Amino acid sequence: MPGDKEKPAAAADEALPHLDFSTFVLSLSHSALINLGEAPHPETGKAAVSLPMARQTIDLIGMLEEKTKGNLTGDEERLLGQILFDLRMRFVELSKAK
């Protein structure tokens, strides 16, 4: 029956968070945290450091900040700035320790 196949897809959609700019930036931030060893990798469950991957993700978020300047709400702009500051500080501290 057609209705039966639609229900599992609808249930899966409900489990996903609402997608907006802030959710996107937070997702990128989480990827950077994984590569900084601050969060476990979702597949292995283990924390591992990859400074090149962390730097690439932080640079990507920085590029988003540049490209979206003037097009964000105040809350989005603050979130982006705070995330970038935090990630950059963590990256610098970790780079010094290595």
C-alpha positions in Angstrom: 0.0 0.0 0.0 1.3 3.5 -0.8 0.5 4.9 2.7 2.6 2.2 4.4 5.8 3.2 2.6 5.3 6.9 3.4 5.2 6.4 7.2 8.8 5.2 7.7 10.1 8.1 5.6 8.0 10.6 7.6 9.3 9.1 10.9 12.9 9.4 9.7 12.3 13.1 8.7 10.9 13.8 12.2 14.1 12.5 13.8 16.3 15.0 12.0 16.8 18.4 13.5 15.3 21.4 11.7 17.8 22.5 9.1 18.8 26.2 9.1 22.0 28.2 8.9 22.7 27.8 12.7 22.3 24.0 12.5 24.6 23.9 9.5 27.3 25.9 11.3 26.9 23.8 14.4 27.3 20.7 12.3 30.6 22.0 10.8 31.7 23.0 14.3 31.1 19.5 15.5 33.2 18.2 12.6 36.1 20.5 13.6 35.8 19.3 17.3 36.0 15.7 16.2 39.2 16.5 14.3 40.6 18.4 17.2 40.1 15.3 19.3 37.4 17.0 21.5 34.6 14.7 20.5 34.6 11.0 19.6 34.5 10.0 15.9 30.9 8.8 15.2 32.1 5.6 13.5 34.9 4.5 15.8 33.7 6.1 19.1 37.3 7.1 19.7 38.8 10.6 19.8 41.6 11.3 17.4 43.4 14.4 16.4 43.8 15.5 12.7 45.1 19.1 12.7 45.0 19.4 8.9 41.3 18.4 8.8 40.5 20.6 11.7 42.2 23.6 10.0 40.3 22.9 6.8 36.9 22.9 8.6 37.8 26.0 10.6 38.8 27.7 7.3 35.6 26.6 5.7 33.6 28.2 8.6 35.7 31.3 8.2 34.9 31.4 4.5 31.2 31.2 5.3 31.6 34.1 7.7 33.2 36.2 4.9 30.7 35.2 2.2 27.6 35.8 4.3 28.7 39.1 5.8 25.7 41.4 5.8 23.2 38.6 5.1 22.9 37.1 8.6 20.7 37.8 11.5 22.4 39.2 14.6 22.1 35.8 16.3 23.6 34.0 13.4 26.4 36.4 13.1 27.2 36.1 16.9 27.0 32.3 16.7 29.4 32.2 13.8 31.8 34.6 15.4 31.8 32.7 18.8 32.2 29.3 17.1 35.2 30.6 15.0 36.8 32.2 18.0 36.5 29.1 20.1 37.7 26.7 17.4 40.6 28.9 16.5 41.7 29.1 20.2 41.4 25.3 20.6 43.4 24.8 17.4 46.2 27.2 18.5 46.4 25.5 21.9 46.5 22.0 20.4 49.1 23.1 17.8 51.4 24.5 20.6 51.1 21.3 22.5 52.3 19.2 19.6 
